[in-house]
């Protein structure tokens, strides 16, 4: 699966794509104070990292890249 993330000023949109197209999607609040460990935990609960073969990232918040 491909994980697509669009990090905006207030929300982060996530989408999972497989060969057939979009398979799942959701949104998280964009918090500048969130640590990489916290974000990793949340994403680990939502998806299986072993199934992700790539990430596409777009961001308007350079601090969070």
CHARMM-style PDB file with segment names, atoms N, HN, CA, C and O in Angstrom:
ATOM      1  N   UNK     1       0.830  -1.180   0.000  1.00  0.00      PROA
ATOM      2  CA  UNK     1       0.000   0.000   0.000  1.00  0.00      PROA
ATOM      3  C   UNK     1       0.880   1.250   0.000  1.00  0.00      PROA
ATOM      4  O   UNK     1       2.017   1.236   0.471  1.00  0.00      PROA
ATOM      5  N   UNK     2       0.321   2.320  -0.538  1.00  0.00      PROA
ATOM      6  HN  UNK     2      -0.603   2.331  -0.921  1.00  0.00      PROA
ATOM      7  CA  UNK     2       0.960   3.624  -0.541  1.00  0.00      PROA
ATOM      8  C   UNK     2       0.217   4.497   0.461  1.00  0.00      PROA
ATOM      9  O   UNK     2      -1.009   4.597   0.411  1.00  0.00      PROA
ATOM     10  N   UNK     3       0.950   5.124   1.365  1.00  0.00      PROA
ATOM     11  HN  UNK     3       1.946   5.042   1.406  1.00  0.00      PROA
ATOM     12  CA  UNK     3       0.365   6.050   2.324  1.00  0.00      PROA
ATOM     13  C   UNK     3       0.547   7.460   1.790  1.00  0.00      PROA
ATOM     14  O   UNK     3       1.676   7.898   1.566  1.00  0.00      PROA
ATOM     15  N   UNK     4      -0.551   8.173   1.584  1.00  0.00      PROA
ATOM     16  HN  UNK     4      -1.467   7.817   1.766  1.00  0.00      PROA
ATOM     17  CA  UNK     4      -0.506   9.562   1.138  1.00  0.00      PROA
ATOM     18  C   UNK     4      -0.910  10.436   2.316  1.00  0.00      PROA
ATOM     19  O   UNK     4      -1.927  10.187   2.963  1.00  0.00      PROA
ATOM     20  N   UNK     5      -0.103  11.473   2.594  1.00  0.00      PROA
ATOM     21  HN  UNK     5       0.723  11.676   2.068  1.00  0.00      PROA
ATOM     22  CA  UNK     5      -0.384  12.381   3.698  1.00  0.00      PROA
ATOM     23  C   UNK     5      -0.336  13.814   3.202  1.00  0.00      PROA
ATOM     24  O   UNK     5       0.614  14.221   2.533  1.00  0.00      PROA
ATOM     25  N   UNK     6      -1.360  14.569   3.532  1.00  0.00      PROA
ATOM     26  HN  UNK     6      -2.132  14.239   4.075  1.00  0.00      PROA
ATOM     27  CA  UNK     6      -1.438  15.985   3.194  1.00  0.00      PROA
ATOM     28  C   UNK     6      -1.508  16.742   4.516  1.00  0.00      PROA
ATOM     29  O   UNK     6      -2.561  16.802   5.151  1.00  0.00      PROA
ATOM     30  N   UNK     7      -0.377  17.322   4.926  1.00  0.00      PROA
ATOM     31  HN  UNK     7       0.478  17.274   4.411  1.00  0.00      PROA
ATOM     32  CA  UNK     7      -0.290  18.012   6.214  1.00  0.00      PROA
ATOM     33  C   UNK     7      -0.659  19.472   6.004  1.00  0.00      PROA
ATOM     34  O   UNK     7       0.076  20.227   5.367  1.00  0.00      PROA
ATOM     35  N   UNK     8      -1.807  19.858   6.549  1.00  0.00      PROA
ATOM     36  HN  UNK     8      -2.403  19.245   7.067  1.00  0.00      PROA
ATOM     37  CA  UNK     8      -2.260  21.241   6.459  1.00  0.00      PROA
ATOM     38  C   UNK     8      -2.097  21.944   7.800  1.00  0.00      PROA
ATOM     39  O   UNK     8      -1.648  21.341   8.775  1.00  0.00      PROA
ATOM     40  N   UNK     9      -2.458  23.202   7.843  1.00  0.00      PROA
ATOM     41  HN  UNK     9      -2.823  23.692   7.051  1.00  0.00      PROA
ATOM     42  CA  UNK     9      -2.300  23.980   9.071  1.00  0.00      PROA
ATOM     43  C   UNK     9      -3.201  23.505  10.207  1.00  0.00      PROA
ATOM     44  O   UNK     9      -2.823  23.630  11.372  1.00  0.00      PROA
ATOM     45  N   UNK    10      -4.378  22.966   9.903  1.00  0.00      PROA
ATOM     46  HN  UNK    10      -4.685  22.864   8.956  1.00  0.00      PROA
ATOM     47  CA  UNK    10      -5.302  22.528  10.952  1.00  0.00      PROA
ATOM     48  C   UNK    10      -5.564  21.028  10.946  1.00  0.00      PROA
ATOM     49  O   UNK    10      -5.831  20.443  11.995  1.00  0.00      PROA
ATOM     50  N   UNK    11      -5.490  20.397   9.770  1.00  0.00      PROA
ATOM     51  HN  UNK    11      -5.273  20.872   8.917  1.00  0.00      PROA
ATOM     52  CA  UNK    11      -5.751  18.962   9.670  1.00  0.00      PROA
ATOM     53  C   UNK    11      -4.731  18.275   8.782  1.00  0.00      PROA
ATOM     54  O   UNK    11      -4.173  18.871   7.860  1.00  0.00      PROA
ATOM     55  N   UNK    12      -4.504  17.005   9.085  1.00  0.00      PROA
ATOM     56  HN  UNK    12      -4.957  16.521   9.834  1.00  0.00      PROA
ATOM     57  CA  UNK    12      -3.670  16.149   8.240  1.00  0.00      PROA
ATOM     58  C   UNK    12      -4.583  15.078   7.657  1.00  0.00      PROA
ATOM     59  O   UNK    12      -5.207  14.309   8.387  1.00  0.00      PROA
ATOM     60  N   UNK    13      -4.648  15.044   6.342  1.00  0.00      PROA
ATOM     61  HN  UNK    13      -4.140  15.669   5.749  1.00  0.00      PROA
ATOM     62  CA  UNK    13      -5.467  14.043   5.657  1.00  0.00      PROA
ATOM     63  C   UNK    13      -4.566  12.874   5.267  1.00  0.00      PROA
ATOM     64  O   UNK    13      -3.465  13.070   4.752  1.00  0.00      PROA
ATOM     65  N   UNK    14      -5.047  11.654   5.518  1.00  0.00      PROA
ATOM     66  HN  UNK    14      -5.942  11.494   5.936  1.00  0.00      PROA
ATOM     67  CA  UNK    14      -4.304  10.439   5.203  1.00  0.00      PROA
ATOM     68  C   UNK    14      -5.129   9.576   4.267  1.00  0.00      PROA
ATOM     69  O   UNK    14      -6.351   9.501   4.393  1.00  0.00      PROA
ATOM     70  N   UNK    15      -4.460   8.929   3.334  1.00  0.00      PROA
ATOM     71  HN  UNK    15      -3.467   8.990   3.232  1.00  0.00      PROA
ATOM     72  CA  UNK    15      -5.134   8.001   2.442  1.00  0.00      PROA
ATOM     73  C   UNK    15      -4.247   6.801   2.175  1.00  0.00      PROA
ATOM     74  O   UNK    15      -3.031   6.940   2.049  1.00  0.00      PROA
ATOM     75  N   UNK    16      -4.845   5.632   2.090  1.00  0.00      PROA
ATOM     76  HN  UNK    16      -5.833   5.519   2.192  1.00  0.00      PROA
ATOM     77  CA  UNK    16      -4.127   4.408   1.745  1.00  0.00      PROA
ATOM     78  C   UNK    16      -4.566   3.960   0.359  1.00  0.00      PROA
ATOM     79  O   UNK    16      -5.756   3.799   0.087  1.00  0.00      PROA
ATOM     80  N   UNK    17      -3.586   3.763  -0.506  1.00  0.00      PROA
ATOM     81  HN  UNK    17      -2.619   3.894  -0.285  1.00  0.00      PROA
ATOM     82  CA  UNK    17      -3.855   3.360  -1.880  1.00  0.00      PROA
ATOM     83  C   UNK    17      -3.257   1.993  -2.151  1.00  0.00      PROA
ATOM     84  O   UNK    17      -2.136   1.698  -1.734  1.00  0.00      PROA
ATOM     85  N   UNK    18      -4.010   1.164  -2.849  1.00  0.00      PROA
ATOM     86  HN  UNK    18      -4.921   1.403  -3.187  1.00  0.00      PROA
ATOM     87  CA  UNK    18      -3.540  -0.139  -3.316  1.00  0.00      PROA
ATOM     88  C   UNK    18      -3.694  -0.132  -4.829  1.00  0.00      PROA
ATOM     89  O   UNK    18      -4.071   0.889  -5.404  1.00  0.00      PROA
ATOM     90  N   UNK    19      -3.416  -1.223  -5.469  1.00  0.00      PROA
ATOM     91  HN  UNK    19      -3.109  -2.053  -5.002  1.00  0.00      PROA
ATOM     92  CA  UNK    19      -3.482  -1.265  -6.933  1.00  0.00      PROA
ATOM     93  C   UNK    19      -4.871  -0.904  -7.458  1.00  0.00      PROA
ATOM     94  O   UNK    19      -4.996  -0.417  -8.582  1.00  0.00      PROA
ATOM     95  N   UNK    20      -5.896  -1.131  -6.675  1.00  0.00      PROA
ATOM     96  HN  UNK    20      -5.795  -1.526  -5.762  1.00  0.00      PROA
ATOM     97  CA  UNK    20      -7.262  -0.817  -7.091  1.00  0.00      PROA
ATOM     98  C   UNK    20      -7.689   0.611  -6.797  1.00  0.00      PROA
ATOM     99  O   UNK    20      -8.801   0.999  -7.154  1.00  0.00      PROA
ATOM    100  N   UNK    21      -6.840   1.403  -6.157  1.00  0.00      PROA
ATOM    101  HN  UNK    21      -5.936   1.088  -5.866  1.00  0.00      PROA
ATOM    102  CA  UNK    21      -7.193   2.786  -5.831  1.00  0.00      PROA
ATOM    103  C   UNK    21      -7.231   3.017  -4.331  1.00  0.00      PROA
ATOM    104  O   UNK    21      -6.601   2.290  -3.562  1.00  0.00      PROA
ATOM    105  N   UNK    22      -7.965   4.021  -3.927  1.00  0.00      PROA
ATOM    106  HN  UNK    22      -8.477   4.612  -4.551  1.00  0.00      PROA
ATOM    107  CA  UNK    22      -8.081   4.406  -2.525  1.00  0.00      PROA
ATOM    108  C   UNK    22      -8.805   3.321  -1.737  1.00  0.00      PROA
ATOM    109  O   UNK    22      -9.925   2.943  -2.081  1.00  0.00      PROA
ATOM    110  N   UNK    23      -8.164   2.818  -0.676  1.00  0.00      PROA
ATOM    111  HN  UNK    23      -7.254   3.125  -0.397  1.00  0.00      PROA
ATOM    112  CA  UNK    23      -8.785   1.762   0.124  1.00  0.00      PROA
ATOM    113  C   UNK    23      -9.272   2.253   1.482  1.00  0.00      PROA
ATOM    114  O   UNK    23     -10.191   1.671   2.058  1.00  0.00      PROA
ATOM    115  N   UNK    24      -8.657   3.332   2.003  1.00  0.00      PROA
ATOM    116  HN  UNK    24      -7.910   3.804   1.536  1.00  0.00      PROA
ATOM    117  CA  UNK    24      -9.066   3.866   3.303  1.00  0.00      PROA
ATOM    118  C   UNK    24      -8.561   5.299   3.424  1.00  0.00      PROA
ATOM    119  O   UNK    24      -7.585   5.678   2.777  1.00  0.00      PROA
ATOM    120  N   UNK    25      -9.223   6.082   4.247  1.00  0.00      PROA
ATOM    121  HN  UNK    25     -10.016   5.774   4.773  1.00  0.00      PROA
ATOM    122  CA  UNK    25      -8.803   7.472   4.433  1.00  0.00      PROA
ATOM    123  C   UNK    25      -9.268   7.984   5.788  1.00  0.00      PROA
ATOM    124  O   UNK    25     -10.162   7.406   6.406  1.00  0.00      PROA
ATOM    125  N   UNK    26      -8.659   9.062   6.242  1.00  0.00      PROA
ATOM    126  HN  UNK    26      -7.933   9.531   5.740  1.00  0.00      PROA
ATOM    127  CA  UNK    26      -9.045   9.661   7.514  1.00  0.00      PROA
ATOM    128  C   UNK    26      -8.311  10.971   7.721  1.00  0.00      PROA
ATOM    129  O   UNK    26      -7.476  11.368   6.909  1.00  0.00      PROA
ATOM    130  N   UNK    27      -8.637  11.638   8.828  1.00  0.00      PROA
ATOM    131  HN  UNK    27      -9.315  11.315   9.487  1.00  0.00      PROA
ATOM    132  CA  UNK    27      -8.034  12.930   9.153  1.00  0.00      PROA
ATOM    133  C   UNK    27      -7.609  12.951  10.612  1.00  0.00      PROA
ATOM    134  O   UNK    27      -8.235  12.338  11.477  1.00  0.00      PROA
ATOM    135  N   UNK    28      -6.520  13.679  10.860  1.00  0.00      PROA
ATOM    136  HN  UNK    28      -6.011  14.177  10.158  1.00  0.00      PROA
ATOM    137  CA  UNK    28      -6.018  13.910  12.208  1.00  0.00      PROA
ATOM    138  C   UNK    28      -5.835  15.410  12.383  1.00  0.00      PROA
ATOM    139  O   UNK    28      -5.611  16.126  11.407  1.00  0.00      PROA
ATOM    140  N   UNK    29      -5.928  15.887  13.611  1.00  0.00      PROA
ATOM    141  HN  UNK    29      -6.110  15.305  14.404  1.00  0.00      PROA
ATOM    142  CA  UNK    29      -5.619  17.290  13.872  1.00  0.00      PROA
ATOM    143  C   UNK    29      -4.116  17.495  13.694  1.00  0.00      PROA
ATOM    144  O   UNK    29      -3.319  16.669  14.140  1.00  0.00      PROA
ATOM    145  N   UNK    30      -3.733  18.577  13.052  1.00  0.00      PROA
ATOM    146  HN  UNK    30      -4.380  19.248  12.689  1.00  0.00      PROA
ATOM    147  CA  UNK    30      -2.320  18.922  12.909  1.00  0.00      PROA
ATOM    148  C   UNK    30      -1.912  19.707  14.143  1.00  0.00      PROA
ATOM    149  O   UNK    30      -2.410  20.807  14.385  1.00  0.00      PROA
ATOM    150  N   UNK    31      -1.009  19.140  14.916  1.00  0.00      PROA
ATOM    151  HN  UNK    31      -0.605  18.247  14.720  1.00  0.00      PROA
ATOM    152  CA  UNK    31      -0.516  19.776  16.134  1.00  0.00      PROA
ATOM    153  C   UNK    31       0.986  19.943  16.015  1.00  0.00      PROA
ATOM    154  O   UNK    31       1.708  18.956  15.872  1.00  0.00      PROA
ATOM    155  N   UNK    32       1.463  21.161  16.070  1.00  0.00      PROA
ATOM    156  HN  UNK    32       0.877  21.963  16.186  1.00  0.00      PROA
ATOM    157  CA  UNK    32       2.907  21.410  15.944  1.00  0.00      PROA
ATOM    158  C   UNK    32       3.697  20.799  17.092  1.00  0.00      PROA
ATOM    159  O   UNK    32       4.891  20.541  16.942  1.00  0.00      PROA
ATOM    160  N   UNK    33       3.059  20.563  18.232  1.00  0.00      PROA
ATOM    161  HN  UNK    33       2.089  20.773  18.353  1.00  0.00      PROA
ATOM    162  CA  UNK    33       3.767  20.033  19.396  1.00  0.00      PROA
ATOM    163  C   UNK    33       3.833  18.501  19.413  1.00  0.00      PROA
ATOM    164  O   UNK    33       4.477  17.930  20.292  1.00  0.00      PROA
ATOM    165  N   UNK    34       3.182  17.829  18.461  1.00  0.00      PROA
ATOM    166  HN  UNK    34       2.658  18.294  17.746  1.00  0.00      PROA
ATOM    167  CA  UNK    34       3.204  16.367  18.415  1.00  0.00      PROA
ATOM    168  C   UNK    34       4.612  15.883  18.081  1.00  0.00      PROA
ATOM    169  O   UNK    34       5.235  16.360  17.132  1.00  0.00      PROA
ATOM    170  N   UNK    35       5.100  14.936  18.867  1.00  0.00      PROA
ATOM    171  HN  UNK    35       4.594  14.548  19.637  1.00  0.00      PROA
ATOM    172  CA  UNK    35       6.434  14.396  18.616  1.00  0.00      PROA
ATOM    173  C   UNK    35       6.359  13.278  17.576  1.00  0.00      PROA
ATOM    174  O   UNK    35       5.285  12.745  17.297  1.00  0.00      PROA
ATOM    175  N   UNK    36       7.499  12.938  17.017  1.00  0.00      PROA
ATOM    176  HN  UNK    36       8.371  13.371  17.244  1.00  0.00      PROA
ATOM    177  CA  UNK    36       7.571  11.844  16.044  1.00  0.00      PROA
ATOM    178  C   UNK    36       7.129  10.528  16.686  1.00  0.00      PROA
ATOM    179  O   UNK    36       6.485   9.707  16.033  1.00  0.00      PROA
ATOM    180  N   UNK    37       7.468  10.324  17.954  1.00  0.00      PROA
ATOM    181  HN  UNK    37       7.991  10.991  18.484  1.00  0.00      PROA
ATOM    182  CA  UNK    37       7.058   9.104  18.652  1.00  0.00      PROA
ATOM    183  C   UNK    37       5.539   9.020  18.786  1.00  0.00      PROA
ATOM    184  O   UNK    37       4.951   7.956  18.593  1.00  0.00      PROA
ATOM    185  N   UNK    38       4.910  10.145  19.117  1.00  0.00      PROA
ATOM    186  HN  UNK    38       5.387  11.009  19.274  1.00  0.00      PROA
ATOM    187  CA  UNK    38       3.445  10.156  19.245  1.00  0.00      PROA
ATOM    188  C   UNK    38       2.780   9.868  17.910  1.00  0.00      PROA
ATOM    189  O   UNK    38       1.843   9.073  17.833  1.00  0.00      PROA
ATOM    190  N   UNK    39       3.262  10.509  16.871  1.00  0.00      PROA
ATOM    191  HN  UNK    39       4.024  11.155  16.934  1.00  0.00      PROA
ATOM    192  CA  UNK    39       2.692  10.290  15.546  1.00  0.00      PROA
ATOM    193  C   UNK    39       2.906   8.851  15.085  1.00  0.00      PROA
ATOM    194  O   UNK    39       2.010   8.244  14.500  1.00  0.00      PROA
ATOM    195  N   UNK    40       4.088   8.309  15.348  1.00  0.00      PROA
ATOM    196  HN  UNK    40       4.817   8.802  15.824  1.00  0.00      PROA
ATOM    197  CA  UNK    40       4.364   6.917  15.010  1.00  0.00      PROA
ATOM    198  C   UNK    40       3.438   5.960  15.723  1.00  0.00      PROA
ATOM    199  O   UNK    40       3.003   4.967  15.140  1.00  0.00      PROA
ATOM    200  N   UNK    41       3.129   6.244  16.984  1.00  0.00      PROA
ATOM    201  HN  UNK    41       3.482   7.050  17.458  1.00  0.00      PROA
ATOM    202  CA  UNK    41       2.212   5.396  17.742  1.00  0.00      PROA
ATOM    203  C   UNK    41       0.812   5.433  17.139  1.00  0.00      PROA
ATOM    204  O   UNK    41       0.189   4.392  16.935  1.00  0.00      PROA
ATOM    205  N   UNK    42       0.322   6.638  16.854  1.00  0.00      PROA
ATOM    206  HN  UNK    42       0.829   7.485  17.020  1.00  0.00      PROA
ATOM    207  CA  UNK    42      -1.023   6.787  16.276  1.00  0.00      PROA
ATOM    208  C   UNK    42      -1.113   6.076  14.935  1.00  0.00      PROA
ATOM    209  O   UNK    42      -2.068   5.340  14.683  1.00  0.00      PROA
ATOM    210  N   UNK    43      -0.122   6.291  14.072  1.00  0.00      PROA
ATOM    211  HN  UNK    43       0.653   6.889  14.278  1.00  0.00      PROA
ATOM    212  CA  UNK    43      -0.142   5.631  12.765  1.00  0.00      PROA
ATOM    213  C   UNK    43      -0.002   4.120  12.899  1.00  0.00      PROA
ATOM    214  O   UNK    43      -0.596   3.372  12.123  1.00  0.00      PROA
ATOM    215  N   UNK    44       0.778   3.665  13.878  1.00  0.00      PROA
ATOM    216  HN  UNK    44       1.260   4.272  14.509  1.00  0.00      PROA
ATOM    217  CA  UNK    44       0.934   2.226  14.111  1.00  0.00      PROA
ATOM    218  C   UNK    44      -0.360   1.558  14.529  1.00  0.00      PROA
ATOM    219  O   UNK    44      -0.586   0.387  14.223  1.00  0.00      PROA
ATOM    220  N   UNK    45      -1.209   2.295  15.227  1.00  0.00      PROA
ATOM    221  HN  UNK    45      -1.025   3.246  15.475  1.00  0.00      PROA
ATOM    222  CA  UNK    45      -2.518   1.767  15.625  1.00  0.00      PROA
ATOM    223  C   UNK    45      -3.452   1.702  14.420  1.00  0.00      PROA
ATOM    224  O   UNK    45      -4.271   0.790  14.306  1.00  0.00      PROA
ATOM    225  N   UNK    46      -3.321   2.675  13.525  1.00  0.00      PROA
ATOM    226  HN  UNK    46      -2.655   3.416  13.617  1.00  0.00      PROA
ATOM    227  CA  UNK    46      -4.239   2.774  12.391  1.00  0.00      PROA
ATOM    228  C   UNK    46      -3.894   1.870  11.213  1.00  0.00      PROA
ATOM    229  O   UNK    46      -4.782   1.486  10.453  1.00  0.00      PROA
ATOM    230  N   UNK    47      -2.617   1.524  11.050  1.00  0.00      PROA
ATOM    231  HN  UNK    47      -1.895   1.836  11.668  1.00  0.00      PROA
ATOM    232  CA  UNK    47      -2.238   0.717   9.896  1.00  0.00      PROA
ATOM    233  C   UNK    47      -1.055  -0.186  10.220  1.00  0.00      PROA
ATOM    234  O   UNK    47      -0.364   0.000  11.222  1.00  0.00      PROA
ATOM    235  N   UNK    48      -0.841  -1.154   9.363  1.00  0.00      PROA
ATOM    236  HN  UNK    48      -1.402  -1.306   8.549  1.00  0.00      PROA
ATOM    237  CA  UNK    48       0.285  -2.074   9.514  1.00  0.00      PROA
ATOM    238  C   UNK    48       1.456  -1.527   8.698  1.00  0.00      PROA
ATOM    239  O   UNK    48       1.384  -1.459   7.471  1.00  0.00      PROA
ATOM    240  N   UNK    49       2.537  -1.137   9.384  1.00  0.00      PROA
ATOM    241  HN  UNK    49       2.595  -1.193  10.381  1.00  0.00      PROA
ATOM    242  CA  UNK    49       3.680  -0.559   8.700  1.00  0.00      PROA
ATOM    243  C   UNK    49       4.287  -1.508   7.676  1.00  0.00      PROA
ATOM    244  O   UNK    49       4.806  -1.057   6.655  1.00  0.00      PROA
ATOM    245  N   UNK    50       4.234  -2.807   7.926  1.00  0.00      PROA
ATOM    246  HN  UNK    50       3.813  -3.173   8.756  1.00  0.00      PROA
ATOM    247  CA  UNK    50       4.820  -3.774   7.000  1.00  0.00      PROA
ATOM    248  C   UNK    50       4.102  -3.795   5.651  1.00  0.00      PROA
ATOM    249  O   UNK    50       4.683  -4.207   4.646  1.00  0.00      PROA
ATOM    250  N   UNK    51       2.850  -3.357   5.624  1.00  0.00      PROA
ATOM    251  HN  UNK    51       2.379  -3.023   6.440  1.00  0.00      PROA
ATOM    252  CA  UNK    51       2.075  -3.368   4.380  1.00  0.00      PROA
ATOM    253  C   UNK    51       2.314  -2.117   3.540  1.00  0.00      PROA
ATOM    254  O   UNK    51       1.914  -2.074   2.376  1.00  0.00      PROA
ATOM    255  N   UNK    52       2.961  -1.097   4.112  1.00  0.00      PROA
ATOM    256  HN  UNK    52       3.286  -1.132   5.057  1.00  0.00      PROA
ATOM    257  CA  UNK    52       3.203   0.164   3.403  1.00  0.00      PROA
ATOM    258  C   UNK    52       4.542   0.081   2.680  1.00  0.00      PROA
ATOM    259  O   UNK    52       5.573  -0.165   3.305  1.00  0.00      PROA
ATOM    260  N   UNK    53       4.527   0.287   1.362  1.00  0.00      PROA
ATOM    261  HN  UNK    53       3.689   0.487   0.854  1.00  0.00      PROA
ATOM    262  CA  UNK    53       5.765   0.226   0.580  1.00  0.00      PROA
ATOM    263  C   UNK    53       6.238   1.606   0.142  1.00  0.00      PROA
ATOM    264  O   UNK    53       7.330   1.734  -0.412  1.00  0.00      PROA
ATOM    265  N   UNK    54       5.438   2.635   0.380  1.00  0.00      PROA
ATOM    266  HN  UNK    54       4.551   2.530   0.830  1.00  0.00      PROA
ATOM    267  CA  UNK    54       5.840   3.976  -0.002  1.00  0.00      PROA
ATOM    268  C   UNK    54       4.986   5.024   0.667  1.00  0.00      PROA
ATOM    269  O   UNK    54       3.876   4.752   1.127  1.00  0.00      PROA
ATOM    270  N   UNK    55       5.527   6.233   0.714  1.00  0.00      PROA
ATOM    271  HN  UNK    55       6.428   6.454   0.340  1.00  0.00      PROA
ATOM    272  CA  UNK    55       4.814   7.357   1.319  1.00  0.00      PROA
ATOM    273  C   UNK    55       4.899   8.544   0.371  1.00  0.00      PROA
ATOM    274  O   UNK    55       5.960   8.841  -0.176  1.00  0.00      PROA
ATOM    275  N   UNK    56       3.776   9.213   0.184  1.00  0.00      PROA
ATOM    276  HN  UNK    56       2.913   8.971   0.628  1.00  0.00      PROA
ATOM    277  CA  UNK    56       3.715  10.445  -0.581  1.00  0.00      PROA
ATOM    278  C   UNK    56       3.289  11.534   0.398  1.00  0.00      PROA
ATOM    279  O   UNK    56       2.234  11.425   1.023  1.00  0.00      PROA
ATOM    280  N   UNK    57       4.099  12.583   0.537  1.00  0.00      PROA
ATOM    281  HN  UNK    57       4.956  12.671   0.029  1.00  0.00      PROA
ATOM    282  CA  UNK    57       3.863  13.602   1.545  1.00  0.00      PROA
ATOM    283  C   UNK    57       3.776  14.980   0.902  1.00  0.00      PROA
ATOM    284  O   UNK    57       4.631  15.356   0.099  1.00  0.00      PROA
ATOM    285  N   UNK    58       2.739  15.728   1.262  1.00  0.00      PROA
ATOM    286  HN  UNK    58       2.045  15.423   1.914  1.00  0.00      PROA
ATOM    287  CA  UNK    58       2.597  17.132   0.883  1.00  0.00      PROA
ATOM    288  C   UNK    58       2.360  17.892   2.173  1.00  0.00      PROA
ATOM    289  O   UNK    58       1.597  17.443   3.028  1.00  0.00      PROA
ATOM    290  N   UNK    59       3.007  19.040   2.323  1.00  0.00      PROA
ATOM    291  HN  UNK    59       3.628  19.405   1.628  1.00  0.00      PROA
ATOM    292  CA  UNK    59       2.883  19.771   3.584  1.00  0.00      PROA
ATOM    293  C   UNK    59       2.945  21.267   3.367  1.00  0.00      PROA
ATOM    294  O   UNK    59       3.739  21.763   2.568  1.00  0.00      PROA
ATOM    295  N   UNK    60       2.088  21.986   4.098  1.00  0.00      PROA
ATOM    296  HN  UNK    60       1.443  21.583   4.747  1.00  0.00      PROA
ATOM    297  CA  UNK    60       2.168  23.435   4.173  1.00  0.00      PROA
ATOM    298  C   UNK    60       2.774  23.859   5.505  1.00  0.00      PROA
ATOM    299  O   UNK    60       2.835  25.047   5.822  1.00  0.00      PROA
ATOM    300  N   UNK    61       3.221  22.875   6.280  1.00  0.00      PROA
ATOM    301  HN  UNK    61       3.172  21.910   6.023  1.00  0.00      PROA
ATOM    302  CA  UNK    61       3.785  23.115   7.613  1.00  0.00      PROA
ATOM    303  C   UNK    61       5.201  22.530   7.641  1.00  0.00      PROA
ATOM    304  O   UNK    61       5.384  21.398   8.088  1.00  0.00      PROA
ATOM    305  N   UNK    62       6.203  23.282   7.171  1.00  0.00      PROA
ATOM    306  HN  UNK    62       6.054  24.201   6.808  1.00  0.00      PROA
ATOM    307  CA  UNK    62       7.564  22.755   7.068  1.00  0.00      PROA
ATOM    308  C   UNK    62       8.132  22.204   8.376  1.00  0.00      PROA
ATOM    309  O   UNK    62       8.942  21.277   8.355  1.00  0.00      PROA
ATOM    310  N   UNK    63       7.718  22.761   9.503  1.00  0.00      PROA
ATOM    311  HN  UNK    63       7.060  23.514   9.520  1.00  0.00      PROA
ATOM    312  CA  UNK    63       8.207  22.308  10.813  1.00  0.00      PROA
ATOM    313  C   UNK    63       7.851  20.837  11.045  1.00  0.00      PROA
ATOM    314  O   UNK    63       8.577  20.130  11.744  1.00  0.00      PROA
ATOM    315  N   UNK    64       6.752  20.374  10.471  1.00  0.00      PROA
ATOM    316  HN  UNK    64       6.162  20.948   9.903  1.00  0.00      PROA
ATOM    317  CA  UNK    64       6.287  19.005  10.719  1.00  0.00      PROA
ATOM    318  C   UNK    64       6.802  17.992   9.712  1.00  0.00      PROA
ATOM    319  O   UNK    64       6.528  16.800   9.853  1.00  0.00      PROA
ATOM    320  N   UNK    65       7.537  18.427   8.703  1.00  0.00      PROA
ATOM    321  HN  UNK    65       7.760  19.395   8.588  1.00  0.00      PROA
ATOM    322  CA  UNK    65       8.072  17.493   7.717  1.00  0.00      PROA
ATOM    323  C   UNK    65       9.190  16.717   8.358  1.00  0.00      PROA
ATOM    324  OT1 UNK    65       9.798  15.863   7.713  1.00  0.00      PROA
TER     325      UNK     65
END
